[in-house]
Amino acid sequence: MWKISLSIVMELSGIELRYLISEINSKITSEYYVSNIVAVTRDSFLFRMHHSTEPDITLMLSVRGIWLTRFKFNQVEESDLIGIIRPEVERAKIEAIQQSGSERIITTRFRHFDGKSRIIVAELFGVGNIILCDEKMQILAILNPIQVRHRVLKRGHQYFPPPTRGTDVLDITLEQLQIMRNSTDTKDLDVLRWLGRNISIPKKFVEEIVRRAGITAPNIGQLSDDDMSRIYTVIKELVADISTGSHEALVILGDDGKARDAVAIPTTNIPSLKPIPTTSMRTAHSYMEAVDEVLANEITERHSNSKTTDIDKRIAILQHDLAEQNKAKEEVISKATVIRKIANDLMAISLGGINNNFDDDSLKEFLGSNSVLIIIEKGRKYLEVLGERVPTADSSLAKISSLLFGRAKELERGCISIEDAKAKLQTQLGNLRNQTTAIQDKIVIKEQIAKEWYERYRWFITTEGLLAIGGRDASSNSAIIRKHLTEEDIVFHAEVHGSPFFILKDAKQVSEISASRMEVAQATVSFSRAWKDGLSSADAYWVEPSQIKRGAPTGQFLPRGSFVIEGRRNYIKGIEIKLSVGLIRSYSHYVLACGPTNAIKKRSVVYSQLLPGGMDPNSVAKKIKTDLVKAAYTNPNAKDDTNAQLADFTKSISIGDFIRAIPTGHSKIFLTEKGEGEKSSLAKPRIDEQSN
């Protein structure tokens, strides 16, 4: 049975890092840019990568490695570095993520639209480092300044990597291996040590190479040319399997069930496998996901530890006090036992005829052998046993024995007060531990839910199953027309200043769209300024894509998000301004959507109907959230566990997300009730590929 030590810290090797970088480069294309940077810990930074049509990607760069994460992270520690990195890199595109050979150094090059470049270097060895450089590799900011014999790294200095160690495993040739063997003076050197010293490769892979190559020679002096050929072949195979992804990744679990290590390929020498405690392992979908899970757990535990630092200090003090009480009790019991034994022995001596004659040789011998002292203080004589005194003047040995018995009982009674003190300490300790557990239970890593491309806009699915998307602002108005409008769609706009554009996707591929047309028209007027102005109805119209002109007429200027519409407009008059916001089941989770009531009610499990006027966006968002949670628990269409799952998901939605979903301006809740979503969940709408 494999075992794992929870204190083990996973360490990425250069060839494992090579695979991660290759995977990241294949996913983050040139169209992605940095929309935000968050310092999760002092030495771990989260880059949110945004694309106009593809799902956002979250990249983690740390002194522990670089990887794509599927988890949500809260800030764990403050970082002074983020204040310098953010303005230098935000809004830039990642031009390249590179690694020099198999060195554990990551170079990420960012380029702004004006051509300015910034480079972030992450060094994964020693204490690790994050270094921000300009295009000439001059250091602008650094996490851990260093000054050693071969280089100085601090602000204003040129960045230089450390000297390389050994021959790079990616470039090694069979001829080089043979030259290394022949030029080594110490021929009795162990094969493992020889490989480790001469080739830049981790110990765990060195041992695996020797095992797979079937090397039995005890030292390099006995390595044959055939042995060298097999070693070379295995090195190349192992490196290729790891760096190209031709492997079965493993997650090593601790006895707490958490991921503690990630292994690119099963080896016979995994450093994390130690005698205790018991562990198990499971396969991962990819090495990237395995690394993500392990390092996410590490960050979460740092978060947990940072939140419980003060409590941990108090627990340590109480544990010390409790140990002292236990020690005191043991000392009292030990002392009482000794005194009781001496009292018994003195009683036996008195019965033997020796009464109070302390000059008797046998009595002297007994007292001396038991470290019993005769003390004279202020003219009075005492018998002292382990610091406890009883008077001896005019007292028989039987009387002295009785006094000692009494003193032993007093000491034993004192244990009761010690037990009371211990009980109070244990209660306090239990309360603090419960507080720690409660804090740790709240700090869990949650997976980010992958969003569809259309969720960045206003959107809903019509009752007839068509996708409708609309602009949130001038920028997204422009985006939906320029990037997502096709000849199969129809376009909506309201006869109101500040109207968004809405597109009914693939409308021409469906014979009956009358309900969809009305619903999109209602969404268009409701998300316009008419809502903010408190109107009860407004007019909208729809046109063909060919009627939308993307450029301004000669000599005229069009504001961003505005377009010229030519030809006949198909009006829909007197549309009621009303919307609903609801939770729609989408495969394994729920999504929050806002749109016309008929469309939202049909697909939502629970929903709230909104009208213009009433509360400000923040207040109404809080009220919607509260009402939907209550409605989730009372949804008769679902089982109790489904109700709880829906309620928990609703609680996890931020107020900001509710504000983002609802229209701009004041709103009032007309009603909140169950929808028809359990019968009609969010089936995949007609949204195959929406970008031109």
HELIX and SHEET records of a PDB file:
HELIX    1   1 GLY A   14  LYS A   27  1                                  14    
HELIX    2   2 ILE A   82  VAL A   89  1                                   8    
HELIX    3   3 LEU A  174  SER A  183  1                                  10    
HELIX    4   4 VAL A  191  ASN A  198  1                                   8    
HELIX    5   5 LYS A  203  ALA A  213  1                                  11    
HELIX    6   6 ILE A  220  GLN A  222  5                                   3    
HELIX    7   7 ASP A  225  SER A  243  1                                  19    
HELIX    8   8 TYR A  287  LYS A  307  1                                  21    
HELIX    9   9 THR A  309  LEU A  351  1                                  43    
HELIX   10  10 ASP A  361  SER A  369  1                                   9    
HELIX   11  11 LEU A  397  LYS A  442  1                                  46    
HELIX   12  12 TRP A  453  ARG A  456  5                                   4    
HELIX   13  13 ALA A  474  HIS A  484  1                                  11    
HELIX   14  14 ALA A  507  GLN A  509  5                                   3    
HELIX   15  15 SER A  514  SER A  526  1                                  13    
HELIX   16  16 ARG A  529  LYS A  532  1                                   4    
HELIX   17  17 PRO A  545  GLN A  547  5                                   3    
HELIX   18  18 THR A  597  ARG A  603  1                                   7    
HELIX   19  19 PRO A  617  TYR A  633  1                                  17    
HELIX   20  20 ASP A  640  SER A  652  1                                  13    
HELIX   21  21 ILE A  655  ALA A  661  1                                   7    
SHEET    1   A 2 LYS A   3  ILE A   4  0                                        
SHEET    2   A 2 LEU A 273  THR A 278 -1                                        
SHEET    1   B 4 TYR A  33  THR A  41  0                                        
SHEET    2   B 4 SER A  44  HIS A  50 -1                                        
SHEET    3   B 4 ILE A  57  SER A  62 -1                                        
SHEET    4   B 4 GLY A  65  LEU A  68 -1                                        
SHEET    1   C 2 PHE A  71  LYS A  72  0                                        
SHEET    2   C 2 LYS A 446  GLU A 447 -1                                        
SHEET    1   D 5 LYS A  93  GLN A  99  0                                        
SHEET    2   D 5 ILE A 105  ARG A 111 -1                                        
SHEET    3   D 5 SER A 117  GLU A 123 -1                                        
SHEET    4   D 5 ASN A 129  ASP A 134 -1                                        
SHEET    5   D 5 ILE A 139  ILE A 142 -1                                        
SHEET    1   E 2 ILE A 146  VAL A 148  0                                        
SHEET    2   E 2 ARG A 151  LEU A 153 -1                                        
SHEET    1   F 2 THR A 167  ASP A 168  0                                        
SHEET    2   F 2 ILE A 199  SER A 200  1                                        
SHEET    1   G 3 ALA A 259  VAL A 263  0                                        
SHEET    2   G 3 LEU A 250  LEU A 253 -1                                        
SHEET    3   G 3 SER A 280  THR A 283 -1                                        
SHEET    1   H 3 LEU A 373  GLU A 377  0                                        
SHEET    2   H 3 ARG A 380  VAL A 385 -1                                        
SHEET    3   H 3 GLU A 388  PRO A 391 -1                                        
SHEET    1   I 6 ARG A 458  ILE A 461  0                                        
SHEET    2   I 6 LEU A 467  GLY A 470 -1                                        
SHEET    3   I 6 PHE A 502  LEU A 504 -1                                        
SHEET    4   I 6 ILE A 490  ALA A 494 -1                                        
SHEET    5   I 6 SER A 537  VAL A 543 -1                                        
SHEET    6   I 6 ASN A 570  GLU A 576 -1                                        
SHEET    1   J 2 ILE A 548  LYS A 549  0                                        
SHEET    2   J 2 VAL A 564  ILE A 565 -1                                        
SHEET    1   K 4 HIS A 589  GLY A 595  0                                        
SHEET    2   K 4 LEU A 579  SER A 586 -1                                        
SHEET    3   K 4 SER A 604  MET A 615 -1                                        
SHEET    4   K 4 SER A 667  LYS A 674 -1                                        
END                                                                             
